[in-house]
C-alpha cells in the first residue's frame, strides 16, 4: 500500500489511532482501545502534548457523548448540494448547542466546508 499512496500511507500507518468500541477486544494498525470510560480516556488524550485529535465519521453515540461532555473543540461540516430526504438525525436528543462560524471553504463543485467552534458560555 505504501508504494501506491506514498507519504500519506506512511503517515496513516504510523500515526497513533484510538478506537472507541463496545465489542472489540483488540485492535491492530498502531491502534489502542479507549476502554469502557471513553469520556475519561478522551480527556486524558486532550491533556497530552502532540497536537490535534481528529475524530472521523458522523453521528452515533460516540459523537453524542463527545458533544455532551464538551470534548469537541472544533467541528468541520461538509454541506453538499443534495437533499437526501431520509436518514438518522446526527445529534437527536442532544440539548441545543450554539456554535460560532470561524471559516468557510467553497469548493468548485458547490460543496461548502463549514468550520464551527462551540460558543463560549
C-alpha positions in Angstrom: 0.0 0.0 0.0 2.8 2.4 0.8 4.1 2.2 -2.7 0.7 3.2 -4.1 -0.1 6.0 -1.7 3.4 7.3 -0.8 3.8 9.7 2.2 0.0 9.6 3.0 0.2 5.8 3.5 3.3 6.1 5.7 1.6 8.7 7.8 -1.6 6.7 8.2 0.3 3.6 9.1 2.5 5.3 11.8 0.1 7.8 13.4 -1.4 6.6 16.7 -5.0 5.7 16.4 -7.6 5.4 19.3 -10.7 3.3 18.9 -14.0 3.5 20.7 -15.8 0.2 20.6 -18.2 -1.8 22.7 -17.4 -5.0 21.0 -13.7 -5.1 20.1 -11.2 -6.7 22.5 -8.1 -6.0 20.4 -7.1 -3.7 17.6 -4.2 -3.5 15.1 -2.8 -0.9 12.8 -1.0 1.1 15.5 -4.3 1.5 17.4 -5.3 1.4 21.1 -8.8 0.8 22.5 -10.1 3.7 24.6 -11.7 1.3 27.1 -15.0 1.5 28.9 -14.8 5.1 30.1 -14.4 6.9 26.8 -15.0 10.3 28.4 -12.1 9.9 30.7 -9.9 8.4 28.0 -10.5 11.3 25.6 -10.0 13.9 28.4 -6.6 12.3 29.1 -5.7 12.3 25.4 -6.6 16.0 25.2 -4.2 16.7 28.1 -1.2 15.1 26.3 1.1 17.2 24.1 1.3 16.4 20.4 -1.3 18.3 18.5 -4.9 17.9 17.3 -7.1 14.9 17.7 -9.2 14.1 14.7 -12.5 12.1 15.0 -13.5 10.7 11.7 -17.1 9.8 10.9 -20.5 11.2 11.7 -23.2 10.8 14.3 -23.6 7.8 16.6 -23.5 7.5 20.3 -19.7 8.3 20.5 -20.2 11.6 18.7 -23.1 12.4 21.0 -21.0 11.5 24.1 -18.2 13.8 23.0 -20.6 16.7 22.4 -22.4 16.2 25.7 -19.2 16.3 27.7 -17.7 19.3 25.9 -14.8 17.3 24.4 -15.0 18.7 20.9 -13.2 22.0 20.3 -14.0 22.4 16.6 -16.4 21.0 14.1 -16.0 20.7 10.3 -19.3 20.1 8.5 -19.4 19.4 4.8 -22.5 20.8 3.2 -23.4 19.0 -0.1 -25.9 20.5 -2.5 -28.2 17.4 -2.2 -31.4 16.7 -0.3 -31.3 13.1 0.9 -34.9 13.0 2.2 -34.2 10.4 4.8 -31.7 9.2 7.4 -30.8 9.4 11.0 -30.5 12.8 12.7 -26.9 13.1 13.8 -27.5 14.6 17.2 -31.0 13.5 18.0 -31.8 14.0 21.7 -29.0 16.5 22.4 -29.7 19.8 24.1 -29.5 22.9 21.9 -25.8 23.8 21.4 -24.7 27.1 19.9 -21.7 27.5 17.6 -19.7 30.3 16.1 -18.7 30.1 12.4 -14.9 30.6 12.1 -14.2 29.5 8.5 -15.9 28.7 5.2 -14.3 26.9 2.3 -16.2 26.8 -1.0 -15.3 24.1 -3.5 -15.8 24.3 -7.2 -18.4 21.6 -7.1 -20.7 23.6 -4.8 -19.7 21.8 -1.6 -19.1 24.0 1.4 -16.7 23.2 4.3 -18.1 25.0 7.4 -15.9 25.2 10.5 -17.5 26.0 13.8 -16.4 26.2 17.4 -18.8 25.9 20.4 -20.0 29.3 21.6 -18.3 30.3 24.9 -20.7 30.4 27.8 
